[in-house]
């Protein structure tokens, strides 16, 4: 690797983790949403209506690059007809259940050891992710014993801006105490992840090829990564000991 990189920031969705479909797990989450809200509809019917609203939220977020808080997500977008003062206290739990009804998030088998080895090699590590939940990723890191390896965890649900907005990348580098030119970003979305890192002045952009991402959001324009990998452990061939 010719470029001097001191910090490596990594995405979570389809990069460190993937979503696995589990019909029973997903249905239980839909049941809990209905129970929590005291809704008289079936779980599938109610969540189908919520999906339409969630799609509208995602479209707006992608266009504006603004990420609302969990409270705003549920009081403005998902359940605008319900009393906000009743929905707001449930927002965090509803967000977690909404994520679960879409599938189970499972770490890639080589993610943990790759993170540990990159840290051992002397890199400052961080996470930059578009996330609707402000708590799910930190709790996963704590549960899997990975919190200590990440100096910065910057989530759009907390920061208020989404990738590819360059400011979320710039802010992450600032919190890590590393100039952007000495930072690398590892993601799965060529359009979103490369565009943001280039505008932020990051030194490298690495893409983990993920068919699920490419089928939904194929690359646009001239965005090209500095490296393409197929597994997390491939990062160890790109980033030698410092």
C-alpha angles and dihedrals in degrees: 000000000000099000120082107239122181101168133040120198118194134198119227110207110079089349110066091007139024132205116247121198114236111170096197093046092048094047092051089055091052090049091052092050091055092045093048091052096039091234121171096212126093114268093246095048094047095046090047088061090046090052091061090054092045090053089054089051092050092049091052093045093052091050098045099028087222117136115202122213119258090258092054091044091059102033096044106027113019105033106014092151094057124084107274093215090059096044099043096070089051096048099100094048092044091052092052092048091047090055091049093051087060093055145288118294111226127182116240109256093244098041100092098049091043092054092047093048094048089052091048089052089061105259123141105234131206144162126233113181143160100235134166091202123066093197110036098079096044090049092049091051090050093047093051094044095246102117094096093059097059118071092184131032108180116180126184090227088064100033097046095225129086136215130296086042101109092217094073089056093044091049092050091052090048092052090049091050092234126122112244093243088064094049129094128198126209117198142140103232113081094195101044101033100042095042092054096046093048093052090047091053097244115170097228141018120199124188125204104208109236118175093205091058096042092051093053099036112020117193117279130203122349099319108144126173125227089232139010122210135183100203137025092248090061085077088073090067091052100044113047123186110296 
